């Protein structure tokens, strides 16, 4: 082989390699276009089309796999609750305050100097115990004189009476001695009554809640408070009830009384129902007995009262928050129908009629079946016939 032939073969190989490189799919689009070779450009285009079709097929397979694995990805998410018959009670809610009839401020019944105070604040006293004494202004001495005069008048009257019985003496003498004796007796009674006012006694058993007067001060009847006596064992709650509840309030009815400050609830009964309706606010008063064994319940303490006026043994009760109204003022709720063990179901709207409500719950009178499953959250985003997914129950 001549040298020229060898050069010719090498040149052909170079041209072939160059053509092969131009047709290489590894070249970028810009490089293929820059080569100016129509065949290379067409080859690159065909390769990209093939690659595009392959990717499109792969994306379709991926979409189908996602759809198969996530059938419920576009479903509305809701919470539900099954409704079973239950005991439902409706209560009248009222507010009242604690009171006691044995809570008085003791005043002086006569003028004078307060000689002594026999009790201290917080001391428990019995009915009739001496609380304080007022200077009697010499009435004790006058009483002693009256007592002497009374004894003389009594002796004179008794002697004159014996004589009169024997027919001795005149009727006038007998009547005069009798009148004198009776006048002395009445005068002594008046003095005793005045002297009793100088001694201040407890009107009932209780506790000295406060002393407002000082020993040695001058007091006046009806103007000078001496001390306050209170008995915490005979307490009651007083409340005003709107007249529309008149038929539901009866004496002896059981009530619940809650004291927010004490965080205590007690059960009691209505001991008195007022017979008068206030024209200003159309209410009547009730009184509820309150046991107070530990003396923690104080006068004027605020109380919340619950009085049951309706009871249904087997009621269908739903939260007020799940009820809506349509344009015809009809109330409705959404229920869900699904197979046992499945978390996907179909929503349905139910027109209902409701009764009384209490503490955020309301009784459904019609339109809802026992064991129905209602949508409690997410109902605003569903419609009848829509598939939904339960996330909580």
Secondary structure, 3 states (H helix, E strand, C coil): CCHHHHHHHHHHHHHHHHHHHHCCCCCCHHHHHHHCCHHHHHHHHHHHHHHHHHHHHHHHHHHHHHHHHCCCCCCEEEEEEECCCEEEEEEEEEEEEEEECCEEEEECCCCEEEEEECCCCCCEECCCCEEEEECCCCHHHHHHHHHHHHHHHHHHHHHHHHHHHCCCCCHHHHHHHHHHHHHHHHHHHHHHHHHHHCEEECCCCEEEEEECCCCCCEECCCCCEEEEEECCCCEEEEEEEEHHHHHHCCCCCEEEEEECCCCEEEEEEEEEECCCCECCCCEEEEEEEECCCCCCCCCCCEEEEEEEEEEEEEEEEEEHHHCEECCCCCEEEEEEECCCCCCEEEEEEEEEEEEEEECCEEEEEECCCCCCEEEEECHHHCCCCCEEEEEEC
